[in-house]
Amino acid sequence: MPAPDAKSDRPHRASNLDPVHPVLVYTASRIGLFVVTLGVLRLLGLQNPLVLIIVTFLISGIASYVLLSKQRDAVSTRISDKIDRPKPQSD
């Protein structure tokens, strides 16, 4: 008989990081998209640092609007759930 899985024996506890997780995923995705766009534009020959940063912000912003919609929805859902949760009453 195989040993039971250790994770299945423990009840799931909500941690303080649960509400932060979608925010971290979205932020890391945005940073990664920015870095990739920066690298591609640099390889394509864009040399002026100011123009490079501005064009990178524009392209990565538009790309993240299209590509990261699910992550953005998860962040907004998590935030609205956190705001809508009733606060405990103190006596």
Secondary structure, DSSP 4 states (H G I P E B T S, - for coil): -PPPPHHHHSPP---TTTTTHHHHHHHHHHHHHHHHHHHHHHHTT---HHHHHHHHHHHHHHHHHHHTHHHHHHHHHHHHHHHHSPPPP--
